Amino acid sequence: MLKVTGVSTFYDNIQALKEINLEVEQGSIVTILGANGAGKTTTMKTIAGLLKARTGKIEFLGEDVTKLRPDQLLRKGLALVPEGRGILSNMTVLENLEMGAYHRKDSGVAADLEMVMERFPILRERKAQLGGTMSGGQQQMLSIARAIMSKPKLLLLDEPSMGLAPLIVAEIFKIIKEISESGTTVLLVEQNARQALRIADYGYVLESGRVVTNGPAQELLSDERIKAAYLGY
Ligand code: ATP
């Protein structure tokens, strides 16, 4: 579904990604692990069109999308939930959800709105509340729900559990699993490596802008080097 080949991304003359190769198969959950500054967010932003790849190629659904803008990618079915959520604070929960679907021309928007309200009851309860006045966990749910409203084929989630209490983190992971089971492919960046690998099919490890390891999530979970470096024992 997604194929990233030899992608390098720079911030001026600082090279943040060094010829990254990465693939995401349709229907899977793929996770990217790595320490702070390894290049995880840069990878997500490059795939989503927010940063330009200086070298390499990004293919989505068999098409070269390397030079496309975020809005063009969104129309093709690639949505990013950015780190730090990025919801519209001065709009209500309902308006935020409607914004997620603004580009859609199909007739399924009302049904999808109902579907996300079913999945996130708190959003129905709070639909008239301003986004910015919700708790961190609620804003994260709104951010994910807004992306679902764009009807993505591939959902990019950048650190969805960041800064949330353990109980909410568990709920977010459960929701990601459900999103996957309902047919959306997921690319997930997480500091919470163990939980991410538990729900993922495949994983990549980034160090200093390079992919240093990749493999089935189960194998990474039992890899001694990965355990020592990323899983805390
Ligand atoms: P984190 O978990 O801290 O978000 P990350 O793995 O997502 O880390 P990136 O944010 O992708 O890492 O950063 C990769 C590298 O690029 C780092 O060395 C970082 O300092 C650098 N970098 C990130 N954003 C910028 C920027 N706007 N300008 C210059 N350098 C940047």
Boltz pocket constraint, residues with backbone or C-beta under 6 A from the ligand:
constraints:
  - pocket:
      binder: B
      contacts: [[A, 11], [A, 14], [A, 16], [A, 34], [A, 35], [A, 36], [A, 37], [A, 38], [A, 39], [A, 40], [A, 41], [A, 42], [A, 43]]
      max_distance: 6.0
